[in-house]
Amino acid sequence: KGIGRAIALQLARNSLNVALNDLPSEKAKLDEVLNEVVATGVQCKIYIADVSNEQEGQAMILAVVSDLGGIDVMVANAGVSYAHKLVDSPRQSIDYFTGGFIDTTRGRPSEVRSSSIPSRLIAF
């Protein structure tokens, strides 16, 4: 759906395998995106994890590396939109949505960091 779906499809069109992640409540939507991505001819897997939980995020990263052989591009676009400006957002909300990205990428396992191909980390 939305930005995540568009990014996944564009990465697939560029011949990159895709790992999709969301919460259990979004599994049906992930299945739809998975079908679209697989139709482009690349590998795609779904990983259900709450990346605001550091342990779940780390376990997901290890699973992706094991299943797909590494991570060349990681896009973080988790979150929801609010009807107010970022500067008016409570710090707790900002920390919740940025914390998952920071915790997951900061503690990337050595298998990811030691790749001969430089990886890209992108946050929306």
C-alpha positions, 0 to 999 in steps of 0.5 A: 500500500502507499509509499512502501508498496511503490518502493518495493515495486521499484526496487523489484523492477531494478532486479533487487530481491525484496523483504517486506515487513509490517505488523501482523494486522497488515499481513493481508496487505503484505500478501498483495504486495508480495504477489505484485513483487514476485510477478516482476521475477525477483524473490520476495519474503514477508517478515512480521515484526514490530521494529519498535521492539529492538529484539524483533527488529534485530531478529528480522534483520538476521532472518532477511540476511539468512533468507536473501543473502544480505541487505543492499538497500534498507528502506524505513517508512514505518509510521502514521501521519498526523494532522499536525506539523512535526514541530508540534508532535509530541517527542514520544511520537517522534521517538516511537517512529524513528527509534525502530529505524535507529535501533534496527540499523544501528545494531545491524549484524556483522553479516550486513556490515561486512558485505562487499557491496555498500548498503544504503539505508533510507528513511522516510 
